[in-house]
Amino acid sequence: MRNKEEITYKQLSKFQRALMIFLSGAGSGIIYVPVYLKNVFYEPLLVGLNVSNAQLGFLTGMYGIMATILYIPCGIVADKFRIRTLAAGGFISTAAVVLWYSFLPSYAILVLIFALLAVTTILIFWGCRYKLLRFSGSERDYPLIVGISYALYGLGGLVINAATLSVFNSTPDYRTGVQISLIFLAIVILVLGIVSWIAIPKFKGEIVTDPDKKFNVNEFLQALKTPGVWLASTTLFFVMIVYMGMNYTTPYLTNVFLAPLTLVSIVGMIRYYGIAIVASPLMGSLAKKVGSPSKVTFIAMAASALCVGGYLILPTTATFLTMAIIITLLLGFVANGAYGVASSLLTETHVPAHIFGAATGLLSVIGFLPESFMAQIFGTFIDNYANTGYNYIFICLLVSALIAMVFCVITLRYVKKHKGENGDPVPVEENTRESL
């Protein structure tokens, strides 16, 4: 019978602690796979769902719109319910929606499904992900735990996508492959939910009862007036466009270079998940060493601009397929790294501790806003201009990378001008989903 007594992290066994970190890290890498399946299986989804590029983009756009709305209330929910309730509820409800998704319903129902996936993965699960890590160990160990979690995130996504690819390749056609793959993902996510309910204990202090720690509108108003919040959020906004746009290198390799689906899927998995295992931790360590996340973000965006510029001048013949793959992986590395580091501009600009929760909420709303509309814009480019549409996508990424670099420079000047005014920086939890 389950022990109903509330405990602290000191009473966790090594296995329990490892399992909780796994559920937060690898579990996050798995629960979001159905939402972003197009990042690896773009062409099969187009055929399997019988939708256009713009419609496929709008599905993730709908998810992004709902996620943007739910980022702030998800933190309130996380403070009112137990971690095991939210983790198990998030996994199990997501599994149910993904199972519905596997029936490949009409486009209108698909839009509803992606909206519901935002409710299950953001409102229910997102807030408890970091809380699960917070209660897994001491505050001193937290940075190490987060680093391990990010590595497991990439590893979990890589392994589950490799398994999904294997399942997909065993099916006779794209539509059946998509359907069976989604059923497989639903089963795996359901198992994670059951394990969460059984394995996660009740913790002392996990439910907030102190009125001073509840939602405070004044904190958000003050955060809105803080320049550092806007600098970090705007930088992340343009970094996010580059991060999202790199996912279109997968159909680019398929449609322009006529690369085989299996090869493209493997490249997509390595670019999106495998590289994330090392890119974000490495960029984070570099940012810590140089003492400036904005400098590292600047360098990463400069490298991203060179990569997408390379796409624009690269001859689109089979001879240059290997070079295109190399550019794809390099872009994946620098874009993943910038995505993982950009939110740390909050600490570099010394956002005050008492509004830091509100600041991270606003960072999520503004920084992740491109998820609401960019995928549909990119899809429309491809629908209207065929393969030429990819050039328009790369131009958007090039411009976004350059603008992000400008805001990094502005941030550096702001920090230099206001050095020592606001005290020491406040540690920040990375506020990303796939790096997330």
Secondary structure by P-SEA (a helix, b strand, c coil): cccccccccccccaaaaaaaaaaaaccccccccccccccccaaaaaaaacccaaaaaaaaaaaaaaaaacaaaaaaaaacccaaaaaaaaaaaaaaaaaaaaacccaaaaaaaaaaaaaaaccccccaaaaaaaacccccaaaaaaaaaaaaaaaaaaaaaaaaaaaaaacccaaaaaaaaaaaaaaaaaaaaaaaaaccccccccccccccccccaaaaaaaaacaaaaaaaaaaaaaaaaaaaaaaaaaaaaccccccaaaaaaaaaaacccccccaaaaaaaaaaaaccaaaaaaaaaaaaaaaaaaaaaccccccaaaaaaaaaaaaaaaaaaaaaccccccccccccccaaaaaaaaaaaaaacccccaaaaaaaaaaacccaaaaaaaaaaaaaaaaaaaaaaaaaaaaaaacccccccccccccccccc
